[in-house]
Each structure stands twice: as C-alpha cells, then as structure tokens.
Amino acid sequence: MQKFLILLGVVLLVAGLAWPWLRQLPIGRLPGDFTLQLGGATIYLPLGTSILISVILTLLLRLVR
C-alpha cells in the first residue's frame, strides 16, 4: 500500500508540474463533456473524458497484472 501511495503522489506531482502543457491537450473538451450554465453557476460534467480515462486505466492495469 505504501508503494502505491508514493507512486500516486509522484504521478500527481508530475501532472501538477506539467499542467501548463497538459491544458493544451483536448482532454476535457471531448464530445460528451457538458457545460451547464444556470444563472450564476456553471456545472461541468466531463462524461466523455471520464469514460476515456476509465478505459485507459483499465487497459494499463490489465497490462500490469
């Protein structure tokens, strides 16, 4: 469990440092990502992005096992 948490921390750190470049990727603006503006509130529902990330993580974890 400790190795997993350390790895997760390193991945989050690298993603945070690379955020200026990662923002330019089309992730988060895929078909199926919805933005609802109700009055002064904005609700973002990233369904397409969530499905894509789920598929990628599933494939990676199956390769590791």
LUMVEX-109683 format. One record per residue (C-alpha): residue number from 1; residue in three letters; x, y, z. Coordinates in Angstrom, 3 decimals. Example, Ala and Ser with C-alpha at 12.3 -4.5 7.8 and 13.67 -1.06 7.14 Angstrom:
<recs>
i;aa;u;v;w
1;ala;12.300;-4.500;7.800
2;ser;13.670;-1.060;7.140
</recs>
This chain:
<recs>
i;aa;u;v;w
1;met;0.000;0.000;0.000
2;gln;2.868;2.393;0.756
3;lys;4.384;1.924;-2.700
4;phe;1.036;2.668;-4.316
5;leu;0.578;5.878;-2.335
6;ile;4.119;7.033;-3.105
7;leu;3.588;6.303;-6.807
8;leu;0.270;8.151;-6.760
9;gly;1.956;11.143;-5.120
10;val;4.721;11.180;-7.729
11;val;2.189;10.964;-10.569
12;leu;0.175;13.853;-9.111
13;leu;3.341;15.903;-8.645
14;val;4.440;15.336;-12.241
15;ala;0.929;16.118;-13.536
16;gly;0.883;19.319;-11.481
17;leu;4.255;20.440;-12.824
18;ala;3.256;19.580;-16.399
19;trp;-0.173;21.271;-16.114
20;pro;0.660;24.219;-18.436
21;trp;1.352;21.737;-21.244
22;leu;-1.389;19.277;-20.314
23;arg;-4.038;22.033;-20.543
24;gln;-3.401;22.261;-24.282
25;leu;-4.480;18.644;-24.854
26;pro;-8.081;18.127;-25.981
27;ile;-8.837;16.138;-22.809
28;gly;-11.777;17.818;-21.109
29;arg;-13.250;19.092;-24.341
30;leu;-14.333;15.788;-25.809
31;pro;-17.764;15.008;-27.238
32;gly;-19.892;14.011;-24.275
33;asp;-18.460;16.669;-21.955
34;phe;-21.261;19.010;-20.949
35;thr;-21.204;22.513;-19.502
36;leu;-24.430;23.791;-17.968
37;gln;-24.805;27.451;-17.068
38;leu;-27.672;28.033;-14.680
39;gly;-27.922;31.621;-13.534
40;gly;-24.598;32.486;-11.946
41;ala;-23.481;28.865;-11.529
42;thr;-21.588;26.754;-14.038
43;ile;-21.729;22.966;-13.805
44;tyr;-19.217;20.898;-15.758
45;leu;-19.989;17.217;-16.461
46;pro;-16.966;15.513;-18.102
47;leu;-18.681;12.258;-19.137
48;gly;-16.641;11.666;-22.305
49;thr;-13.359;12.380;-20.551
50;ser;-14.306;10.122;-17.631
51;ile;-15.064;7.226;-19.952
52;leu;-11.788;7.717;-21.853
53;ile;-9.721;7.843;-18.647
54;ser;-11.531;4.757;-17.323
55;val;-10.755;2.766;-20.482
56;ile;-7.095;3.835;-20.466
57;leu;-6.636;2.986;-16.775
58;thr;-8.379;-0.372;-17.230
59;leu;-6.061;-1.298;-20.103
60;leu;-2.962;-0.170;-18.182
61;leu;-3.934;-2.106;-15.050
62;arg;-4.657;-5.241;-17.075
63;leu;-1.236;-4.987;-18.679
64;val;0.423;-4.622;-15.252
65;arg;-1.352;-7.658;-13.863
</recs>
